[in-house]
Amino acid sequence: MAVIKNNGLLEYFGEDVFFTTYNLRIDQWDGISRSCLIGNATQVFKSQQVALVNPKTDIIYIPYGCDRGKQMLVLDVDNEMCSGISMPIVAATAYFAWGEAKDTLYMFGDTAPATGPTMWEFQPITKDWKKLSMQGNVPSILSDSCIVSGRTSEAYVTSS
């Protein structure tokens, strides 16, 4: 799910090829199922997939949500457009957060076979991924981890 702040909508992505809208202002589903078509391929949403929203543009980013999990799905609900952007790695495990301070998306993940955790930053304006240098005590990636970004330029990773 993703909340579109500017127009008061909540987008729900089903475990299939559809997404639908709940209007938070009138507490009502719109009843319309939409699909995302890129080229001739309808994009399939998977269970437990992450959706992140740029709070300034209301554009939705779904990492690994496009091209059978090879690309990030970018969905502009207001303009009814979707596209795919290559992901930097195919992660066995990955966690994502939107960073308001820099208007970027962060990814903390590990590849299969495991090579150790890496941190990536996605710049929506340039559509480029940049591998970030990690120093200090880098946490392990565990199944009960999460990443959160605050209003500063820091990203916080927790694991148990």
C-alpha positions as CSV (number, residue, x, y, z in Angstrom):
1,M,0.0,0.0,0.0
2,A,1.1,3.6,-0.6
3,V,-0.5,6.8,0.7
4,I,-0.7,9.7,-1.8
5,K,-0.6,12.7,0.4
6,N,-1.4,15.5,-2.0
7,N,-4.7,14.1,-3.2
8,G,-5.7,12.0,-0.1
9,L,-5.6,8.6,-1.8
10,L,-4.4,5.3,-0.6
11,E,-3.2,2.9,-3.4
12,Y,-3.6,-0.8,-2.7
13,F,-1.5,-3.2,-4.8
14,G,-3.1,-6.7,-4.8
15,E,-1.2,-9.9,-5.2
16,D,-1.9,-10.0,-8.9
17,V,-1.9,-7.5,-11.7
18,F,-4.2,-4.9,-10.2
19,F,-4.2,-1.9,-7.9
20,T,-7.1,0.0,-6.6
21,T,-7.7,3.3,-4.8
22,Y,-9.2,4.2,-1.4
23,N,-10.2,7.9,-1.0
24,L,-9.2,8.9,2.5
25,R,-11.3,12.1,2.4
26,I,-14.6,10.3,1.9
27,D,-13.6,6.8,3.3
28,Q,-14.6,4.9,0.1
29,W,-13.0,2.5,-2.4
30,D,-13.3,3.6,-6.0
31,G,-14.2,0.1,-7.1
32,I,-11.9,0.3,-10.2
33,S,-9.1,-2.2,-10.6
34,R,-6.2,-0.9,-12.7
35,S,-3.2,-2.6,-14.1
36,C,0.2,-1.3,-15.1
37,L,1.2,-2.0,-18.7
38,I,4.8,-1.5,-19.8
39,G,5.3,-2.3,-23.4
40,N,3.2,-5.4,-24.0
41,A,3.7,-6.8,-20.5
42,T,1.3,-6.3,-17.6
43,Q,3.2,-5.9,-14.3
44,V,2.5,-8.4,-11.6
45,F,2.5,-7.3,-7.9
46,K,3.8,-9.8,-5.4
47,S,2.8,-10.4,-1.8
48,Q,4.8,-8.4,0.8
49,Q,6.2,-6.1,-1.8
50,V,7.3,-2.7,-0.6
51,A,5.8,0.5,-2.0
52,L,7.5,3.9,-1.2
53,V,6.1,7.3,-2.1
54,N,8.0,10.5,-2.8
55,P,6.0,12.9,-0.6
56,K,6.8,15.9,-2.9
57,T,5.7,14.3,-6.2
58,D,3.4,11.5,-5.0
59,I,5.2,9.1,-7.4
60,I,5.2,5.5,-6.1
61,Y,8.3,3.3,-6.3
62,I,8.0,-0.5,-6.0
63,P,11.5,-2.1,-5.9
64,Y,11.7,-5.3,-7.9
65,G,8.1,-4.8,-8.9
66,C,8.7,-4.7,-12.7
67,D,10.0,-7.1,-15.4
68,R,9.6,-10.2,-13.2
69,G,11.5,-8.7,-10.3
70,K,14.5,-7.3,-12.3
71,Q,13.4,-3.6,-12.3
72,M,11.8,-1.1,-10.0
73,L,8.3,-0.1,-10.9
74,V,7.7,3.6,-11.0
75,L,4.0,4.6,-10.9
76,D,2.7,8.1,-11.4
77,V,-1.0,7.7,-10.4
78,D,-1.9,11.3,-11.2
79,N,-0.8,11.0,-14.8
80,E,-1.7,7.3,-15.1
81,M,1.8,6.4,-16.2
82,C,4.2,3.6,-15.2
83,S,7.7,2.7,-16.1
84,G,10.5,0.4,-15.1
85,I,14.0,1.3,-13.8
86,S,16.9,-1.2,-13.5
87,M,17.8,-2.2,-9.9
88,P,21.5,-2.1,-9.0
89,I,21.7,-5.7,-7.7
90,V,19.4,-8.7,-7.5
91,A,19.1,-8.9,-3.7
92,A,18.4,-12.0,-1.8
93,T,17.3,-9.8,1.1
94,A,16.7,-6.0,0.8
95,Y,15.1,-3.2,2.9
96,F,14.0,0.2,1.6
97,A,13.3,3.6,3.0
98,W,12.4,7.0,1.5
99,G,14.8,9.8,2.5
100,E,13.0,13.2,2.7
101,A,16.2,15.1,3.4
102,K,17.7,14.3,0.0
103,D,14.6,13.1,-1.8
104,T,16.2,9.8,-2.4
105,L,15.3,6.1,-1.9
106,Y,17.7,4.0,0.1
107,M,18.2,0.3,-0.3
108,F,20.1,-1.9,2.2
109,G,20.6,-5.4,0.9
110,D,22.6,-8.5,0.2
111,T,23.0,-10.6,-2.9
112,A,22.7,-14.3,-3.3
113,P,25.2,-15.9,-2.7
114,A,25.9,-13.5,0.2
115,T,28.7,-11.1,-0.4
116,G,28.0,-8.8,2.6
117,P,25.5,-6.0,3.0
118,T,25.5,-3.0,0.6
119,M,23.8,0.4,0.8
120,W,22.5,2.0,-2.3
121,E,20.9,5.4,-3.0
122,F,18.5,6.1,-5.9
123,Q,18.1,9.6,-7.2
124,P,14.7,10.0,-8.9
125,I,15.7,13.1,-10.9
126,T,18.6,11.4,-12.6
127,K,17.2,7.8,-12.3
128,D,20.7,6.7,-11.1
129,W,21.7,4.3,-8.4
130,K,24.8,5.0,-6.4
131,K,26.6,2.5,-4.1
132,L,27.2,4.2,-0.8
133,S,30.4,3.7,1.2
134,M,29.7,2.1,4.5
135,Q,32.2,2.5,7.4
136,G,32.1,1.6,11.0
137,N,30.1,-1.4,12.4
138,V,27.9,-2.4,9.4
139,P,25.0,-4.4,10.7
140,S,24.2,-7.9,9.4
141,I,21.1,-8.3,7.3
142,L,18.6,-10.5,9.2
143,S,15.1,-11.5,8.4
144,D,13.7,-9.2,11.1
145,S,15.5,-6.0,10.0
146,C,14.2,-2.7,8.8
147,I,15.6,0.6,7.5
148,V,14.1,4.0,8.4
149,S,15.2,7.4,7.1
150,G,14.6,10.6,9.2
151,R,14.4,14.2,8.1
152,T,18.1,14.5,8.4
153,S,20.4,12.8,5.8
154,E,20.8,9.7,8.0
155,A,19.4,6.2,7.4
156,Y,18.8,4.0,10.4
157,V,19.0,0.2,10.2
158,T,17.7,-2.0,12.9
159,S,17.9,-5.8,13.3
160,S,17.1,-8.3,15.9
